[in-house]
Amino acid sequence: MSENSMDYIISYCKRRGFVFPSSEIYGGMAAIYDYGHYGILLKENIKNAWMKHMIQYRDDVLALDSAIFMHPKTWVASGHVGGFNDPQVDCKTCKARMRADHLLEKFGINADKQTIEFINEELNKIKATGKLVCQNCGGKDLTEARVFSLMVKSNIGSPTDALTEENVVYLRPETCGGIYLEYKNTVDSIHPKMPFGIAQVGKAFRNEIVARQFIFRTREFEQMEMQYFHHPKDTKELFENWKQTRWNWYLQYGILENNIRWYKHEKLAHYASDAYDIEYNYKSLGGFKEVEGVHARGNWDLSQHSKFSGENLDYFDQTTGERYIPHIMETSVGLGRLFLMFLDNALVEEKIVSEEGKEDVRTVLKIHKDLAPIKIAIFPLLKNKEELQSGARKIYNILKRNWMCEFDDNGNVGKRYRRQDEIGTPYCITFDFDSLEDGTVTVRDRDTMKQERIKIDELAKYFAEKFEY
C-alpha cells in the first residue's frame, strides 16, 4: 500500500487513533467519522492556529460561537431553502446515487450552477452515444437528473409532529449564517469600527448525494469562517490583503508553495464581485482540490436578512456621517480538509540506517511542531526500575503543565521512538541511569533523529525556545 494513497492514510488514521468510522460496531454510517485521541488533539491544534492568526494576533476581528439551530427564515433569506441543492442521478440496476454534474465533468462539460434542464439535455446527448454508465456497476439504466436538497431537516417541539413549514428547522449548512444574524448585536455591544471581522469555528451539516474521499467530504463537518465587514470602496484592496494573509498562513505551517495554488472562479454568484479558492495538491486524492475560499460577497447577505427580518442592518459611520449596509469579505475553510491536508503533507516513509549499518524504513509524521498532537514524550529507560520510573514521572508531571506530553514505558526505547515518530511527536526524552548521577536526560529530535544531553532543570527553558511561536 503506497504511502501516497488514500487507503494508506485511512489505515494509518485508524491504527494510530486519529480517525475512526462512526458507529462502526453497527456497520458504520457513510461519510461520518469520529476523531480519536490524537485526532482531536491535532484538530484542536489546527483550530487554535487559525484562531490565533485570525483573532489573537489581530485587533480587527472578533470571535463568535453561534447556534446550530437558527430561525427557519434565516435559510429562506439566504437562498438555501430554494437553491442549495445538487443534481442527482440514480442507477436503476444497483441503486447507486451519483451527482449529475460530476458525470458531465468526465465528458468535459461544466455544469456548475446550470439548470436541471440543461443538465438533462447534456446527459441525454451522452446517453445516445452509449457512453453514459453507472460509476458503481457500469450499468446504463440511469434515471434523469433531479434536484436534491442538501439541507438537513429537523424539528423543534413535539418529536411526533410532522415536518411542516410551521415547525421545520434546519441544521445549518454553513456557519456564516450565524455571523450575519449576530452582526447587529456585535455592533451594538462592542462598537467596532469599520472595517472589522467576525470569526467562528463550528459544525455544519450537508446531505451530500455522494460523500466519499474519507474526511475530505463528509455530511457532518467543521468550518472555520470569517466575515469581514467594510465600506465598498475598500473591497479591492482588502480582498488582496486577505488573499495574501491566508496564503501566508499555509506557508507558516509547513505547506510548500508549489503544493498550493489559486483557483479563480469565472462564474460568480450574482452577488459576488470576486472569488478565489486555495487548492492543495493532495497526493492521496490525486491532485489539486479546494481547501479554502476567499470571496467578495458584496452587501447581499445583510441586505437579505434586513429585508426578511425587518431589522435595520445599516452601519453609521460617526466620523463621516455616512450610513450604509457593509460589504462582506469572506474566508471559509473546512477543518476536516485542513486535517487531511496536513496528514497528506507530512506523513512519509523514509529509509534509515541503524548504528549497526542495517537499512530500515520508518513511518514518520513530519508535521509542524506547533500542530503536533503530542509535543514531548517522556520515557524511563526500563519499565521495571522504580528509580527510573520515578525520575521520568517527575519530568512528565512538570512538562505537561505547559505542553501536551505522553509518558511511555512500553517496549524498548527504539520501539517507543517509532510509535512517537508515527504520531508526529517532535521530541522524546529518555531518563536513564546516567540521569540519576548527573541530572541530565537524552532529548531526541523527531526529524533529524539526533540526540543531545540536556540538564533536567533546563528542560522547561529548552522547550520554551523550541516551541516559541
C-alpha positions in Angstrom: 0.0 0.0 0.0 1.6 3.3 -1.2 2.2 6.0 1.4 0.6 8.4 -1.1 -2.7 6.5 -1.3 -5.9 7.3 0.5 -6.2 3.7 1.7 -2.8 4.2 3.4 -4.0 7.3 5.2 -7.3 5.8 6.2 -5.5 2.7 7.7 -2.9 4.9 9.4 -5.6 7.1 11.0 -7.5 4.1 12.4 -4.4 2.2 13.6 -2.9 5.2 15.3 -6.1 6.6 16.9 -6.6 9.7 14.7 -9.9 9.0 12.9 -12.5 6.1 13.2 -15.6 5.3 11.2 -18.6 6.4 13.3 -20.8 3.7 14.7 -18.5 1.0 13.3 -19.8 -1.7 15.6 -23.2 -1.3 14.0 -21.8 -1.2 10.5 -20.9 2.4 10.3 -22.5 5.4 8.6 -21.4 6.7 5.3 -19.3 9.9 5.4 -19.5 10.3 9.1 -16.4 10.0 11.3 -15.2 10.2 14.9 -11.9 11.7 15.9 -9.8 9.7 18.4 -7.3 10.9 21.0 -4.6 12.0 18.6 -7.1 13.2 16.0 -8.9 15.6 18.4 -5.5 16.9 19.6 -4.4 17.6 16.0 -7.7 19.1 15.1 -7.7 21.4 18.1 -4.1 22.5 17.3 -5.1 23.4 13.7 -8.2 25.2 15.0 -6.1 27.1 17.6 -3.5 28.1 15.0 -6.3 29.5 12.9 -7.8 31.3 15.8 -4.5 32.8 16.9 -3.8 34.3 13.5 -7.4 35.3 12.8 -8.3 36.8 16.2 -5.5 36.8 18.8 -2.8 38.4 16.5 -5.2 40.9 15.1 -7.2 43.8 16.6 -9.9 44.0 13.9 -11.5 40.5 14.2 -13.9 39.4 16.9 -15.0 35.9 18.0 -18.4 34.3 17.9 -20.0 30.9 18.6 -23.4 30.9 17.1 -26.1 28.2 17.5 -26.5 25.3 15.0 -30.3 25.8 15.0 -31.4 29.2 13.7 -34.8 30.6 12.8 -36.1 28.9 9.6 -36.4 32.3 7.8 -32.6 32.6 8.0 -32.2 30.0 5.3 -35.1 31.4 3.2 -33.4 34.8 3.2 -30.0 33.3 2.3 -31.4 31.4 -0.6 -30.5 28.0 0.8 -34.1 26.6 1.1 -34.8 27.4 -2.6 -31.4 26.9 -4.2 -29.0 24.9 -2.0 -29.1 21.6 -4.0 -27.2 19.3 -6.3 -28.5 17.4 -9.4 -28.9 13.6 -8.6 -28.9 10.6 -10.9 -29.7 7.1 -9.7 -28.7 3.8 -11.2 -31.8 1.6 -11.6 -29.6 -1.6 -11.5 -27.6 -1.2 -8.3 -29.4 1.8 -6.8 -26.2 3.9 -6.5 -26.5 7.7 -6.3 -24.4 9.9 -8.4 -24.1 13.7 -8.9 -25.1 14.5 -12.5 -22.7 17.4 -12.7 -19.8 15.1 -11.8 -20.9 12.7 -14.6 -20.8 15.5 -17.1 -17.4 16.7 -15.9 -16.0 13.3 -17.1 -17.1 14.3 -20.6 -15.6 17.8 -20.4 -18.9 19.6 -19.7 -19.0 22.2 -16.9 -22.5 22.0 -15.3 -21.7 24.2 -12.3 -24.7 26.4 -11.4 -26.5 25.2 -14.6 -30.3 24.5 -14.7 -31.6 20.9 -14.3 -33.0 21.3 -17.8 -29.5 22.0 -19.2 -28.0 19.0 -17.3 -30.6 16.6 -18.5 -30.2 17.8 -22.1 -26.5 17.1 -21.9 -27.0 13.7 -20.2 -29.4 12.6 -22.9 -26.9 13.5 -25.6 -24.2 11.3 -24.0 -26.8 8.6 -23.3 -27.5 8.4 -27.1 -23.8 7.5 -27.7 -24.0 4.7 -25.2 -21.1 6.1 -23.1 -23.0 7.2 -20.0 -22.7 4.4 -17.4 -23.1 4.0 -13.7 -19.8 4.8 -11.8 -20.5 1.9 -9.5 -21.7 -1.1 -11.6 -21.2 0.0 -15.2 -24.9 -0.3 -15.9 -26.6 2.1 -18.5 -30.0 2.2 -17.0 -29.9 5.6 -15.3 -32.6 8.0 -14.2 -32.9 11.6 -15.3 -31.3 14.1 -13.1 -33.4 15.7 -10.4 -32.9 18.4 -7.8 -31.6 17.0 -4.4 -31.7 19.4 -1.4 -28.5 19.4 0.7 -30.3 20.9 3.7 -30.7 18.5 6.7 -34.2 18.9 8.2 -35.1 18.5 11.9 -37.9 19.8 14.2 -38.2 21.6 17.5 -41.1 20.8 19.7 -43.0 17.5 19.8 -41.0 14.7 18.3 -44.3 13.2 16.9 -45.1 16.4 14.9 -44.9 16.1 11.2 -42.2 18.2 9.5 -44.4 21.1 8.3 -43.4 24.6 7.1 -44.5 25.8 10.6 -42.2 23.7 12.7 -39.4 22.6 10.3 -35.8 23.8 11.3 -32.6 23.1 9.5 -29.2 22.0 10.8 -27.1 24.9 9.4 -25.3 24.0 6.1 -22.6 26.6 6.8 -21.6 28.7 9.8 -21.6 32.2 8.2 -25.4 32.5 8.7 -24.9 32.9 12.4 -22.4 35.6 11.9 -24.8 37.6 9.8 -27.5 37.2 12.4 -25.3 38.4 15.2 -23.8 41.3 13.2 -26.2 43.9 14.7 -25.7 42.6 18.3 -21.9 42.7 17.8 -22.0 46.3 16.6 -24.4 47.4 19.3 -22.5 45.8 22.2 -18.8 46.1 21.2 -19.0 49.1 18.8 -16.2 48.0 16.4 -15.0 50.5 13.8 -15.1 49.6 10.1 -13.5 47.5 8.8 -13.9 44.6 11.2 -14.4 40.9 11.1 -16.3 38.2 13.0 -14.8 34.7 13.0 -16.1 31.4 14.3 -15.4 27.7 14.2 -18.4 25.4 14.3 -20.3 22.3 13.0 -22.2 22.4 9.7 -24.3 19.7 8.0 -25.0 18.8 4.4 -26.9 15.9 3.0 -24.4 15.1 0.3 -25.5 12.9 -2.6 -22.1 11.2 -2.8 -19.8 11.8 0.2 -16.6 9.9 -0.3 -12.9 10.6 -0.1 -12.6 10.0 3.6 -12.8 13.2 5.7 -12.5 15.5 2.6 -16.2 15.4 2.0 -18.5 14.5 4.9 -22.1 15.1 5.9 -21.1 16.5 9.3 -18.1 18.7 9.4 -16.5 21.8 11.0 -16.0 25.1 9.2 -13.7 28.0 10.2 -15.2 31.1 8.7 -14.5 34.8 8.9 -16.8 37.6 7.6 -15.0 40.9 7.2 -17.4 43.9 7.1 -16.2 47.0 5.3 -17.1 50.0 3.1 -17.5 49.1 -0.6 -14.7 51.4 -1.7 -12.2 49.3 0.2 -13.2 45.9 -1.3 -10.5 45.5 -3.9 -7.6 46.4 -1.5 -9.0 44.3 1.3 -9.6 41.3 -1.0 -5.9 41.3 -2.0 -4.8 41.7 1.6 -6.9 38.8 2.8 -5.7 36.6 -0.1 -2.1 37.2 0.9 -2.8 36.8 4.7 -4.4 33.4 4.2 -1.7 32.2 1.7 1.0 33.1 4.2 -0.8 31.0 6.9 -0.3 27.8 4.9 3.4 28.5 4.3 4.0 29.2 8.0 2.6 25.8 9.0 4.8 23.8 6.6 2.9 23.7 3.3 5.2 24.2 0.4 4.4 27.0 -2.0 4.5 24.6 -5.0 1.8 22.4 -3.4 -0.9 25.2 -3.2 -2.3 27.4 -5.9 -5.1 29.9 -6.5 -8.2 28.9 -8.5 -10.2 31.9 -9.8 -14.0 31.4 -10.1 -15.0 32.6 -13.6 -18.7 32.0 -12.9 -19.7 34.0 -9.9 -22.7 34.1 -7.7 -25.0 37.0 -8.6 -24.0 39.0 -5.5 -20.2 38.4 -5.7 -17.6 40.6 -7.3 -14.6 38.2 -7.0 -13.9 34.7 -5.7 -10.8 32.6 -5.4 -10.1 29.2 -3.8 -6.8 28.0 -2.3 -6.2 24.5 -3.7 -3.8 22.0 -2.2 -2.2 19.2 -4.2 -3.4 16.1 -2.3 -1.2 13.1 -3.1 -4.0 10.9 -1.6 -6.7 12.4 -3.8 -4.6 12.5 -7.0 -4.3 16.3 -7.5 -5.3 19.8 -6.5 -8.5 20.1 -4.5 -10.2 23.1 -2.9 -9.3 23.8 0.8 -10.3 27.4 1.4 -12.4 30.1 -0.3 -11.7 33.8 -0.2 -14.8 35.6 -1.6 -16.0 39.2 -2.0 -19.8 38.8 -1.3 -21.0 42.4 -1.6 -23.8 43.5 0.7 -26.3 40.9 -0.4 -26.3 38.8 2.8 -27.0 41.7 5.2 -29.5 43.2 2.7 -31.4 39.9 2.5 -31.6 39.5 6.3 -32.6 43.1 6.7 -35.4 42.6 4.2 -36.7 39.3 5.7 -36.4 40.3 9.3 -37.5 43.9 9.1 -34.4 45.0 11.1 -32.2 47.9 10.0 -28.7 46.5 9.5 -27.1 49.7 8.3 -23.8 50.9 9.8 -23.5 54.5 10.8 -20.0 56.0 10.5 -19.8 58.7 13.2 -16.7 60.2 11.6 -18.1 60.7 8.1 -21.8 60.8 8.9 -22.3 58.2 6.3 -24.9 55.3 6.7 -24.6 52.2 4.6 -25.0 48.4 4.5 -21.5 47.0 4.8 -20.0 44.8 2.2 -18.5 41.5 3.2 -15.2 39.7 2.6 -15.3 36.0 3.4 -12.6 33.5 4.2 -14.0 30.0 4.6 -12.1 26.7 5.2 -13.1 23.2 6.2 -11.3 21.9 9.3 -11.5 18.3 8.1 -9.9 19.3 4.8 -7.1 21.0 6.6 -6.7 18.0 8.8 -6.3 15.7 5.8 -4.0 18.2 4.1 -1.6 18.3 7.0 -1.5 14.5 7.1 -1.1 14.2 3.4 1.7 16.7 3.5 3.6 15.3 6.5 3.1 11.5 6.6 6.2 9.9 5.0 8.1 6.6 4.9 11.8 7.1 4.8 14.9 4.9 4.7 17.2 5.0 7.7 20.4 3.2 8.6 21.0 2.0 12.1 24.3 2.3 14.0 24.9 -1.3 13.1 24.6 -0.4 9.4 21.2 -2.1 8.9 18.8 -0.4 6.5 15.3 0.1 7.6 12.1 2.1 6.9 10.4 4.3 9.4 7.0 5.9 9.2 7.1 9.5 10.5 4.6 12.3 10.6 6.8 15.3 10.0 4.1 17.8 10.9 4.8 21.4 12.0 5.7 21.1 15.7 3.0 23.6 16.8 0.4 21.3 15.3 1.8 18.0 16.6 -0.8 16.2 18.8 1.9 15.3 21.4 4.7 17.8 21.9 7.0 15.7 24.1 7.2 12.0 25.1 9.0 11.0 28.2 10.5 7.5 28.7 12.1 5.7 31.6 14.9 3.6 30.1 13.5 0.5 31.8 10.0 -0.2 32.9 10.9 -2.4 35.9 13.3 0.0 37.6 11.4 2.2 40.2 14.1 4.8 40.3 13.9 5.4 36.5 10.1 5.4 36.6 10.1 7.9 39.4 12.6 10.2 37.7 10.8 10.1 34.4 7.4 10.7 36.1 8.7 13.8 37.8 9.8 15.3 34.5 6.5 14.3 32.9 4.4 15.9 35.6 6.4 19.2 35.3 6.4 19.5 31.5 2.7 18.5 31.0 1.7 21.7 32.7 2.8 23.7 29.6 2.8 21.1 26.8 0.8 18.1 25.8 3.0 15.3 26.9 2.9 11.5 26.9 4.5 9.0 29.3 5.6 5.8 27.5 7.3 2.8 29.2 6.0 0.1 26.9 8.7 -1.9 25.0 12.3 -0.9 24.3 13.3 2.7 23.6 13.6 2.0 19.8 10.0 0.9 19.5 8.9 3.8 21.6 10.7 6.2 19.2 8.9 4.5 16.3 5.5 5.0 17.9 6.1 8.6 18.6 7.5 9.2 15.1 4.3 7.9 13.7 2.1 10.3 15.6 4.4 13.2 14.9 5.9 13.9 18.4 8.8 16.4 17.8 10.8 15.5 20.9 11.4 12.4 23.1 13.1 12.4 26.5 14.8 9.3 27.9 15.6 9.1 31.6 18.4 6.6 32.2 20.9 5.6 34.8 23.2 8.5 34.0 20.3 10.8 34.7 20.4 9.6 38.3 24.1 10.5 38.5 24.5 13.7 36.6 20.9 15.2 36.3 20.8 15.1 32.5 18.5 13.3 30.1 18.7 12.4 26.4 16.5 14.6 24.1 15.9 13.1 20.7 14.7 15.2 17.7 12.0 13.6 15.5 13.1 14.9 12.1 16.9 14.6 12.4 16.9 11.7 15.0 19.9 13.5 16.6 20.2 13.2 20.4 21.7 15.5 23.0 22.1 15.6 26.7 20.2 18.3 28.5 20.1 19.2 32.2 16.8 18.3 33.8 16.4 21.7 35.4 16.9 23.4 32.0 14.3 21.4 30.1 11.5 24.0 30.6 13.7 26.7 29.1 14.9 24.4 26.4 11.4 23.5 25.2 10.1 27.1 25.6 12.6 28.1 23.0 11.8 25.1 20.7 8.1 25.9 20.8 8.4 29.6 20.5 5.7 31.0 18.2 
